[in-house]
Amino acid sequence: MVSPKIPATQKAAQYHRSDNAIHINEIPVPKPLPTDLLVKTICSSLCRSDLMNFEPNDIGLKLESDVPVTLGHEAAGVIVSAGPECKGFKVGDEVGFLPATNCCYECEGCQIHQMWCEKGCKMPGHAADGFFQEYIAVDWRNAIVLPAELRAVEAAPLFCAGVTSYHGIDDCRLAGLKEGEWMAIIGVGGLGHLGVQYAHAMGFKIIALDINDIQLEEAKECGADYAINTRTDKDYVKKIKEITKGGCHAVVNYTNSKAAYESATDLLRINGILMVVGLPQEPLSFNSMFIALRKFRVIGSSNKIPRLLPEFVDFSVKHGIKSKIAYYKLEQINEMIDLMKEGKFRGRVAVKFD
C-alpha cells in the first residue's frame, strides 16, 4: 500500500499550565524515529487520569514545564508510515497501543511497568505530548495490529481503560479468585463498566457500587448481579455481607476516591483481595496488623506491558467486550471534560477524527 501524503502540521488539544485550560492549537506532525509507526488517529478517548493535569496530585503525574502539552493517552488509528526498524507492521494496518514513550522495553523495570524504565519513561498527556492530535508517533514495540473483528474507531478505550480493567479483574483470578465467587466493583463508569464485562466473562458474581444511578444502570446491562448506590443506601455494607454470606472474595476499586478505599475493606471476607487500580490524589494507608495476619490482601494492577496485549485483545474479541462510546469533535474537548467531571455519561467519551 502506498503511504498517504502526510501534512506538516495538525490540530491538537493542548493543556496550558499558564491558565489551567485546554486550547486547540496547530502544531507540527511528529517526526517518527526509525522504531516508530506514524499513526493517523481514528479515535482518541478521554480518561479520568487526563484530568490530573487540572488538579494537584502527589502520585507523579506532573507537568515538567510551562510548554503546552497535548492531552490524552488512549487512542487507536491506522498506520501511514513505518520506520525501518518496525517489525510486523505495514501501512494501512489499524493498530492500538499502550500509552508510554521514551522506554527501552528491555530493563527489569520495563518487565513490570514501563513507568519504571531505567531510561525514564514519560507518560503521554502529562510529561510528553499525548493522543488528542491527528497524528501520533508510536514505538512499534508498544503497539498491536487489531484483528478484523475490532475496528480502531471502537477500540480506542480498550488501550487504557480496557486493558487496565481487564488486568484488575484477571489479576484477582491469578491471585486465587475462583469462578462463582463474589467480586465488588467500585466505580462503574469509564473503567468500571468494562471491568463488569470482564468479570462477567470470567464467571465471577458481581456487585456494582457507585454513587451515580446512570452508571449503575449501565453496570446491570453489562452483567452485574447487583447494583447499589452507596450514597443513598446507608446499609450497603450489611446488605453485601448478607448477599455474599460473609463478604466479598475480592473488591476492585476503579475510582480515585480515598474514602472508597477506606471503606472497601469492610466489604471483604477474611483473606479477601483488595485490588488497587484507581489513583487517589493522596496516599493510602492500611493497618499493618491486618496485612500481616492476612485479614485481607492488597494487590495492585494497571495497563501493564506490551507482551500481554495479545491475550487481552484475544479475550476482549472472544467475549465481545466493548466500551459504550459517545463521539465528539476535537473542538468539543472541553465539553467532554465537563461531562467527565460531572459524571453525566455512560461508558466513554471520545473524539472521532475525520
FENQUIVEN-V937447 format. One record per residue. RES is the residue in three letters. SS is DSSP state (2 for helix, 1 for strand, 0 for the rest). PHI is phi in whole degrees, 0 to 359 (NA if undefined). BURIAL is b if it has 9 or more other ideal C-beta (glycine too) atoms within 8 Angstrom, else e. Layout:
res: [RES:RES]
ss: [SS:SS]
phi: [PHI:PHI]
burial: [BURIAL:BURIAL]
This chain:
res: [MET:VAL:SER:PRO:LYS:ILE:PRO:ALA:THR:GLN:LYS:ALA:ALA:GLN:TYR:HIS:ARG:SER:ASP:ASN:ALA:ILE:HIS:ILE:ASN:GLU:ILE:PRO:VAL:PRO:LYS:PRO:LEU:PRO:THR:ASP:LEU:LEU:VAL:LYS:THR:ILE:CYS:SER:SER:LEU:CYS:ARG:SER:ASP:LEU:MET:ASN:PHE:GLU:PRO:ASN:ASP:ILE:GLY:LEU:LYS:LEU:GLU:SER:ASP:VAL:PRO:VAL:THR:LEU:GLY:HIS:GLU:ALA:ALA:GLY:VAL:ILE:VAL:SER:ALA:GLY:PRO:GLU:CYS:LYS:GLY:PHE:LYS:VAL:GLY:ASP:GLU:VAL:GLY:PHE:LEU:PRO:ALA:THR:ASN:CYS:CYS:TYR:GLU:CYS:GLU:GLY:CYS:GLN:ILE:HIS:GLN:MET:TRP:CYS:GLU:LYS:GLY:CYS:LYS:MET:PRO:GLY:HIS:ALA:ALA:ASP:GLY:PHE:PHE:GLN:GLU:TYR:ILE:ALA:VAL:ASP:TRP:ARG:ASN:ALA:ILE:VAL:LEU:PRO:ALA:GLU:LEU:ARG:ALA:VAL:GLU:ALA:ALA:PRO:LEU:PHE:CYS:ALA:GLY:VAL:THR:SER:TYR:HIS:GLY:ILE:ASP:ASP:CYS:ARG:LEU:ALA:GLY:LEU:LYS:GLU:GLY:GLU:TRP:MET:ALA:ILE:ILE:GLY:VAL:GLY:GLY:LEU:GLY:HIS:LEU:GLY:VAL:GLN:TYR:ALA:HIS:ALA:MET:GLY:PHE:LYS:ILE:ILE:ALA:LEU:ASP:ILE:ASN:ASP:ILE:GLN:LEU:GLU:GLU:ALA:LYS:GLU:CYS:GLY:ALA:ASP:TYR:ALA:ILE:ASN:THR:ARG:THR:ASP:LYS:ASP:TYR:VAL:LYS:LYS:ILE:LYS:GLU:ILE:THR:LYS:GLY:GLY:CYS:HIS:ALA:VAL:VAL:ASN:TYR:THR:ASN:SER:LYS:ALA:ALA:TYR:GLU:SER:ALA:THR:ASP:LEU:LEU:ARG:ILE:ASN:GLY:ILE:LEU:MET:VAL:VAL:GLY:LEU:PRO:GLN:GLU:PRO:LEU:SER:PHE:ASN:SER:MET:PHE:ILE:ALA:LEU:ARG:LYS:PHE:ARG:VAL:ILE:GLY:SER:SER:ASN:LYS:ILE:PRO:ARG:LEU:LEU:PRO:GLU:PHE:VAL:ASP:PHE:SER:VAL:LYS:HIS:GLY:ILE:LYS:SER:LYS:ILE:ALA:TYR:TYR:LYS:LEU:GLU:GLN:ILE:ASN:GLU:MET:ILE:ASP:LEU:MET:LYS:GLU:GLY:LYS:PHE:ARG:GLY:ARG:VAL:ALA:VAL:LYS:PHE:ASP]
ss: [0:0:0:0:0:0:0:0:1:1:1:1:1:1:1:1:0:0:0:0:1:1:1:1:1:1:1:1:0:0:0:0:0:0:0:1:1:1:1:1:1:1:1:1:1:0:0:2:2:2:2:2:2:2:0:0:0:0:0:0:0:0:0:0:0:0:0:0:1:1:0:0:0:0:1:1:1:1:1:1:1:1:0:0:0:0:0:0:0:0:0:0:0:1:1:1:1:0:0:0:1:0:0:0:0:0:0:0:2:2:2:0:0:2:2:2:0:0:0:0:0:1:0:1:0:0:0:1:0:0:0:0:1:0:1:1:1:1:1:2:2:2:1:1:1:0:0:0:0:0:0:2:2:2:2:2:2:2:2:0:2:2:2:2:2:2:2:2:2:2:2:2:2:2:0:0:0:0:0:0:0:1:1:1:1:1:0:0:0:0:0:2:2:2:2:2:2:2:2:2:2:0:0:0:1:1:1:1:1:1:0:0:2:2:2:2:2:2:2:2:2:2:0:0:0:1:1:1:1:0:0:0:0:0:0:2:2:2:2:2:2:2:2:2:0:0:0:1:1:1:1:1:1:0:0:0:0:2:2:2:2:2:2:2:2:2:2:1:1:1:1:1:1:1:1:1:0:0:0:0:0:0:0:0:0:0:0:2:2:2:2:2:0:0:0:1:1:1:1:1:0:0:0:0:0:2:2:2:2:2:2:2:2:2:2:2:2:2:0:0:0:0:0:0:1:1:1:1:0:2:2:2:2:2:2:2:2:2:2:2:2:2:0:0:0:0:0:1:1:1:1:1:0:0]
phi: [NA:283:295:290:292:254:289:277:231:206:271:214:269:240:274:249:293:301:235:53:214:260:229:272:241:264:228:294:292:302:265:291:280:301:265:256:263:264:247:279:292:261:210:226:249:269:243:303:290:299:283:295:300:274:224:293:208:240:252:101:267:234:285:268:203:273:292:305:235:291:285:102:210:218:204:208:192:238:289:250:200:228:294:296:264:283:242:85:230:213:302:101:292:273:225:243:201:282:269:204:214:67:257:266:69:237:287:301:298:293:278:256:197:296:299:262:303:298:286:102:297:241:272:303:90:233:262:213:300:260:251:275:213:284:225:229:268:233:295:300:287:257:241:215:288:283:292:302:285:233:270:300:297:253:272:310:297:290:264:209:302:294:292:292:299:302:290:300:278:294:292:295:299:294:274:118:295:253:306:92:275:269:230:263:245:265:88:244:272:303:275:296:291:283:302:299:297:293:297:296:295:272:89:273:275:236:245:269:236:195:249:240:295:299:288:292:298:298:298:297:294:275:124:293:283:224:225:232:273:284:278:264:256:287:257:294:296:299:299:293:299:289:300:267:57:132:126:284:282:206:232:250:255:263:269:259:265:295:298:296:293:295:267:298:293:293:272:270:279:302:68:288:255:259:264:269:235:293:241:295:284:242:296:267:221:225:292:297:295:298:289:298:268:57:299:207:250:248:230:243:211:203:284:65:233:301:293:267:299:302:295:294:295:300:296:298:291:302:258:62:274:218:272:282:237:254:264:224:267:303:293:262:302:290:296:298:297:297:298:293:299:273:69:264:202:243:90:229:250:212:266:257:277:290]
burial: [e:e:e:e:e:b:e:e:e:b:b:b:b:b:b:b:b:e:e:e:e:b:e:b:e:e:b:e:b:b:e:b:e:e:b:b:b:b:b:b:b:b:b:b:b:b:b:b:e:b:b:b:b:e:e:e:b:e:e:e:b:e:b:e:e:e:e:b:b:b:b:b:b:b:b:b:b:b:b:b:b:b:b:e:e:b:e:e:b:e:b:e:b:b:b:b:b:b:b:b:b:b:b:e:b:e:b:e:b:b:e:e:b:b:b:b:b:b:e:e:b:b:b:b:b:b:e:b:b:b:b:b:b:b:b:b:b:b:b:b:e:b:b:b:b:b:e:e:e:b:e:b:b:b:b:b:b:b:b:b:b:b:b:b:b:b:b:b:b:b:b:b:b:e:b:e:b:e:e:e:b:b:b:b:b:b:b:b:b:b:b:b:b:b:b:b:b:b:b:b:b:b:e:b:b:b:b:b:b:b:e:b:e:b:b:b:b:b:b:b:e:b:b:b:e:e:b:b:b:b:e:e:b:e:e:b:b:e:b:b:b:e:b:b:e:e:b:b:b:b:b:b:b:b:b:e:b:b:e:b:b:e:b:b:b:e:b:b:b:e:e:b:b:b:b:b:b:b:e:b:b:e:e:e:e:e:e:e:e:b:b:e:e:e:b:b:b:e:b:e:b:e:b:e:b:b:e:b:b:e:e:b:b:e:b:b:b:e:b:e:b:e:b:b:b:b:e:b:e:b:e:b:b:e:e:b:b:e:b:b:e:e:b:e:b:b:b:b:b:b:b:b:b:e]
